[in-house]
Amino acid sequence: MFGLDVRSVILIAGIMSLLMAVVLFFLRRNYPPSIKGLSEWAAAPAVLFGATLLFGARGAIPDLFSMVVANLLLFGGTSLLYFGSQRFFGLPPAIRLWSGLMLLTLTPLAWFALVEPHHGVRVALIATFMSALAFAHFRLIVRHGPRTFSTYFAGAALLLLGISQTLRLVSAYGLPARDGIFDNSSPVQATYVSVYAFAILMATIGMVLMATDKLRAEFEHLASHDSLTGALTRRALIEACEQPACKVSIGVAASRADDATVDALLARADTALYQAKAAGRNCVRAAA
């Protein structure tokens, strides 16, 4: 007998998902609206919590709910995490694409759950969708995320999820028709369920860290730049000038009687600026 109680693992994962949903909900309420994706990130763990409740009730409720609806919530929750990341990086969520793939997966899954039950086929279908989504999410974060610990943390969790689900897909071809995830004689499948719960939790924590990093970056920008013009504040300018790779090119123009407009004055100053740059930078040139 395998000592790992899969039902307990699923329940613990659900509780952790619910706690993360609460954390992300309050982040969404208190973070500025300029940080996108928090609504999807907050909703995803709540949806996954609903999935764990239905999975955990397998045998006590109809298979329609414990298999089909539960996997619908599983797919929906993990997709919401992906959509939230897309919005976080300023990209439009690929809702139509993944909704279509979800439908293509759920249709045969429902058949092999309710009409012609086959555990191995169901595992293969679930693992195919989950691995594809995990790798797509990993690619998104690695491609668009900053080179920070939070990015690497979330990316590593998603990579772990993708690899584990790919291995689960391979192992599904040897599974019999009647066994299920709560069969203690299948330690490998129980391990995959545990790895999934761990990876999703770690990925969600990584997204919290990513949101925190972005908030800190916005505060640092506000502290060092004028909110109206975007120019450096006096303190930030002094700090920049104290750096050693710092060079300043300045063009100066005094107002003259023949300056018909302010634009004419600025044009002469701009010309002097380019003369300073052409002279090797780090110098001042006065307009004629």
QUILINRA-V35041 format. One record per residue. N is the residue number from 1. RES is the residue in three letters. SS is DSSP state (A for helix, B for strand, O for the rest). Layout:
BEGIN
<<N	RES	SS> <N	RES	SS>>
END
This chain:
BEGIN
<<1	MET	O> <2	PHE	O> <3	GLY	O> <4	LEU	O> <5	ASP	O> <6	VAL	A> <7	ARG	A> <8	SER	A> <9	VAL	A> <10	ILE	A> <11	LEU	A> <12	ILE	A> <13	ALA	A> <14	GLY	A> <15	ILE	A> <16	MET	A> <17	SER	A> <18	LEU	A> <19	LEU	A> <20	MET	A> <21	ALA	A> <22	VAL	A> <23	VAL	A> <24	LEU	A> <25	PHE	A> <26	PHE	A> <27	LEU	A> <28	ARG	A> <29	ARG	A> <30	ASN	A> <31	TYR	O> <32	PRO	O> <33	PRO	O> <34	SER	O> <35	ILE	O> <36	LYS	O> <37	GLY	O> <38	LEU	A> <39	SER	A> <40	GLU	A> <41	TRP	A> <42	ALA	A> <43	ALA	A> <44	ALA	A> <45	PRO	A> <46	ALA	A> <47	VAL	A> <48	LEU	A> <49	PHE	A> <50	GLY	A> <51	ALA	A> <52	THR	A> <53	LEU	A> <54	LEU	A> <55	PHE	A> <56	GLY	A> <57	ALA	O> <58	ARG	B> <59	GLY	O> <60	ALA	O> <61	ILE	B> <62	PRO	O> <63	ASP	A> <64	LEU	A> <65	PHE	A> <66	SER	A> <67	MET	A> <68	VAL	A> <69	VAL	A> <70	ALA	A> <71	ASN	A> <72	LEU	A> <73	LEU	A> <74	LEU	A> <75	PHE	A> <76	GLY	A> <77	GLY	A> <78	THR	A> <79	SER	A> <80	LEU	A> <81	LEU	A> <82	TYR	A> <83	PHE	A> <84	GLY	A> <85	SER	A> <86	GLN	A> <87	ARG	A> <88	PHE	A> <89	PHE	O> <90	GLY	O> <91	LEU	O> <92	PRO	O> <93	PRO	O> <94	ALA	O> <95	ILE	A> <96	ARG	A> <97	LEU	A> <98	TRP	A> <99	SER	A> <100	GLY	A> <101	LEU	A> <102	MET	A> <103	LEU	A> <104	LEU	A> <105	THR	A> <106	LEU	A> <107	THR	A> <108	PRO	A> <109	LEU	A> <110	ALA	A> <111	TRP	A> <112	PHE	A> <113	ALA	A> <114	LEU	A> <115	VAL	A> <116	GLU	O> <117	PRO	O> <118	HIS	O> <119	HIS	A> <120	GLY	A> <121	VAL	A> <122	ARG	A> <123	VAL	A> <124	ALA	A> <125	LEU	A> <126	ILE	A> <127	ALA	A> <128	THR	A> <129	PHE	A> <130	MET	A> <131	SER	A> <132	ALA	A> <133	LEU	A> <134	ALA	A> <135	PHE	A> <136	ALA	A> <137	HIS	A> <138	PHE	A> <139	ARG	A> <140	LEU	A> <141	ILE	A> <142	VAL	A> <143	ARG	A> <144	HIS	A> <145	GLY	O> <146	PRO	O> <147	ARG	O> <148	THR	O> <149	PHE	A> <150	SER	A> <151	THR	A> <152	TYR	A> <153	PHE	A> <154	ALA	A> <155	GLY	A> <156	ALA	A> <157	ALA	A> <158	LEU	A> <159	LEU	A> <160	LEU	A> <161	LEU	A> <162	GLY	A> <163	ILE	A> <164	SER	A> <165	GLN	A> <166	THR	A> <167	LEU	A> <168	ARG	A> <169	LEU	A> <170	VAL	A> <171	SER	A> <172	ALA	A> <173	TYR	O> <174	GLY	O> <175	LEU	O> <176	PRO	O> <177	ALA	O> <178	ARG	O> <179	ASP	O> <180	GLY	O> <181	ILE	O> <182	PHE	O> <183	ASP	O> <184	ASN	O> <185	SER	O> <186	SER	O> <187	PRO	A> <188	VAL	A> <189	GLN	A> <190	ALA	A> <191	THR	A> <192	TYR	A> <193	VAL	A> <194	SER	A> <195	VAL	A> <196	TYR	A> <197	ALA	A> <198	PHE	A> <199	ALA	A> <200	ILE	A> <201	LEU	A> <202	MET	A> <203	ALA	A> <204	THR	A> <205	ILE	A> <206	GLY	A> <207	MET	A> <208	VAL	A> <209	LEU	A> <210	MET	A> <211	ALA	A> <212	THR	A> <213	ASP	A> <214	LYS	A> <215	LEU	A> <216	ARG	A> <217	ALA	A> <218	GLU	A> <219	PHE	A> <220	GLU	A> <221	HIS	A> <222	LEU	A> <223	ALA	A> <224	SER	A> <225	HIS	B> <226	ASP	O> <227	SER	O> <228	LEU	O> <229	THR	O> <230	GLY	O> <231	ALA	O> <232	LEU	B> <233	THR	O> <234	ARG	A> <235	ARG	A> <236	ALA	A> <237	LEU	A> <238	ILE	A> <239	GLU	A> <240	ALA	A> <241	CYS	A> <242	GLU	O> <243	GLN	O> <244	PRO	O> <245	ALA	O> <246	CYS	O> <247	LYS	O> <248	VAL	O> <249	SER	O> <250	ILE	B> <251	GLY	B> <252	VAL	B> <253	ALA	O> <254	ALA	O> <255	SER	O> <256	ARG	O> <257	ALA	O> <258	ASP	O> <259	ASP	O> <260	ALA	O> <261	THR	O> <262	VAL	A> <263	ASP	A> <264	ALA	A> <265	LEU	A> <266	LEU	A> <267	ALA	A> <268	ARG	A> <269	ALA	A> <270	ASP	A> <271	THR	A> <272	ALA	A> <273	LEU	A> <274	TYR	A> <275	GLN	A> <276	ALA	A> <277	LYS	A> <278	ALA	A> <279	ALA	O> <280	GLY	O> <281	ARG	O> <282	ASN	O> <283	CYS	O> <284	VAL	B> <285	ARG	B> <286	ALA	B> <287	ALA	O> <288	ALA	O>>
END
